[in-house]
Amino acid sequence: MLAGRRIVLGITGGVAAYKAAYLARRLVEHGAQVRVVMTRSATRFVGAQTLAAITGSHPVVELFDDDDVSPHTTLARWADSIVVAPATAATLSRLATGLSDDAVSATVLASTSPVVLAPAMHTEMWEQPATQRNIATLIADGYTIVGPDVGALAGGDEGVGRLADPDEIAESVAGVLPGGELSGQRVLVTAGGTREPIDPVRFIGNRSSGKMGNAIAVASARRGAAVTLVTTAPAPRHPRVEVIAVETAREMADAVWKAAEDADIALMAAAVADFAPEHPEATKLRRAAGPPQVVLGPTPDILGGLAAMEKRPFLVGFAAETGSIEAAIDKAREKGVDLLVANDVTALGSEFGSDTNEVVIVLPDGSTEPWELMTKSEVAERLLDRIEVLRSGGDTGGAPS
Ligand SMILES: Cc1cc2nc3c(=O)[nH]c(=O)nc-3n(C[C@H](O)[C@H](O)[C@H](O)COP(=O)(O)O)c2cc1C
């Protein structure tokens, strides 16, 4: 996504400016062309020569330059995207009010390309109402904000205000660039295991980590899709991933069925409870009351509901099996999905929570394609490739089972 793209990296005057050198390096490694613009304060924290050596061109620091009569508009027109990392409180304030009195803010203001801002500052500065007002304004104006994270800050402090990880910033830059083979497509993904309350503190759950669904959401976003991720698990941050947090099968069903109305592809990777307590207790169950009688009832059939939609997305189901995947082949036929991803969660490397997965692709006619053990990110990429072939009416795949 970044290969061949022209990225302007704006650096402003915070301690985290030294990390901008690493970010520049990562962007270059991804194949991007990078030019740097720095505030004067930034040059107190990281040497312009360092950035010149990494990117192959000298950073712009002064607006009134001898070589270029208008460096900010030159950079702004050149850029496919601009990223300001770190973005100081002062620079956020300038951008929120349209003040363009230095090389970084003038470049951002002169540009019509997407802009990513990665704030970094002490917690007190970040939490000031003024800074929060500026951030709200910048979001409303269409800027993409990444971070800040919670963690160690300069001077031994700890808290919110730490620059987001440079790799995550690079990912965000890739995320705001237009293009990609799923550009203009809406992808709906579910992840994690549902939790069905027994009482306010206890639930019936499962061991799903959400990693497979997260990998699919990120892979789809990287290909340019607008992704809705309905999840019970911690979600990845990506500018093109909208996260809807849910807990129960009922909540997941409502969110999925609504989002499916304008989705092009739906990948249902969550582990959804088949049964849930019919009457969860309003207060905590007590040991003294003896073992409770928990009556279970069926949960909504999310996949079935999607399959029954009049105008439905391309539908991908997941089946976690234990031992044989025969039941998954029946499920693919019964549910009317376009593709089913089955895995044996008792197999080595495919357990819940693992970073790898060995899956079998089941097509509607019951034919199967066993894929070798690979990382969940690799499964996600290959799955999207496979879906593209199927959606374009290409080869329906595997040998009959
Ligand atoms: C040692 C030191 C560290 C600083 N670190 C930060 C910081 O992390 N974030 C921030 O917003 N401002 C920080 N500041 C304050 C900025 O440098 C100051 O607001 C400056 O005017 C920012 O200018 P600029 O946005 O034009 O680069 C720091 C100042 C000093 C002296």
The ligand as a Tripos MOL2 file, in Angstrom:
@<TRIPOS>MOLECULE
LIG
   31    33     1     0     0
SMALL
NO_CHARGES

@<TRIPOS>ATOM
      1 C1         12.4340   19.2860   26.7910 C.3       1 LIG1
      2 C2         11.1210   19.6430   26.1720 C.ar      1 LIG1
      3 C3         10.2670   18.6530   25.7960 C.ar      1 LIG1
      4 C4          9.0450   18.9410   25.2120 C.ar      1 LIG1
      5 N1          8.2180   17.9190   24.8610 N.ar      1 LIG1
      6 C5          7.0160   18.2040   24.3220 C.ar      1 LIG1
      7 C6          6.1540   17.1630   23.9470 C.ar      1 LIG1
      8 O1          6.4630   15.9700   24.0580 O.2       1 LIG1
      9 N2          4.9580   17.4810   23.4320 N.ar      1 LIG1
     10 C7          4.5600   18.7750   23.2690 C.ar      1 LIG1
     11 O2          3.4360   18.9940   22.8100 O.2       1 LIG1
     12 N3          5.3670   19.7870   23.5970 N.ar      1 LIG1
     13 C8          6.5960   19.5340   24.1240 C.ar      1 LIG1
     14 N4          7.4220   20.5570   24.4670 N.ar      1 LIG1
     15 C9          6.9950   21.9460   24.2160 C.3       1 LIG1
     16 C10         7.2010   22.3030   22.7640 C.3       1 LIG1
     17 O3          8.5430   22.1100   22.3810 O.3       1 LIG1
     18 C11         6.7630   23.7510   22.5220 C.3       1 LIG1
     19 O4          5.3630   23.8930   22.7410 O.3       1 LIG1
     20 C12         7.0940   24.2080   21.1350 C.3       1 LIG1
     21 O5          6.6490   25.5480   20.9850 O.3       1 LIG1
     22 C13         6.4430   23.3470   20.1000 C.3       1 LIG1
     23 O6          6.6760   23.9140   18.8470 O.3       1 LIG1
     24 P1          6.2880   23.2410   17.4980 P.3       1 LIG1
     25 O7          4.9240   22.6590   17.6320 O.co2     1 LIG1
     26 O8          6.3630   24.3600   16.5350 O.co2     1 LIG1
     27 O9          7.3270   22.2180   17.1990 O.co2     1 LIG1
     28 C14         8.6720   20.2960   25.0120 C.ar      1 LIG1
     29 C15         9.5660   21.2970   25.3720 C.ar      1 LIG1
     30 C16        10.7720   20.9830   25.9350 C.ar      1 LIG1
     31 C17        11.6970   22.1010   26.3180 C.3       1 LIG1
@<TRIPOS>BOND
     1     1     2 1
     2     2     3 ar
     3     2    30 ar
     4     3     4 ar
     5     4     5 ar
     6     4    28 ar
     7     5     6 ar
     8     6     7 ar
     9     6    13 1
    10     7     8 2
    11     7     9 ar
    12     9    10 ar
    13    10    11 2
    14    10    12 ar
    15    12    13 ar
    16    13    14 ar
    17    14    15 1
    18    14    28 ar
    19    15    16 1
    20    16    17 1
    21    16    18 1
    22    18    19 1
    23    18    20 1
    24    20    21 1
    25    20    22 1
    26    22    23 1
    27    23    24 1
    28    24    25 2
    29    24    26 1
    30    24    27 1
    31    28    29 ar
    32    29    30 ar
    33    30    31 1
@<TRIPOS>SUBSTRUCTURE
     1 LIG1         1 GROUP 0 **** ****
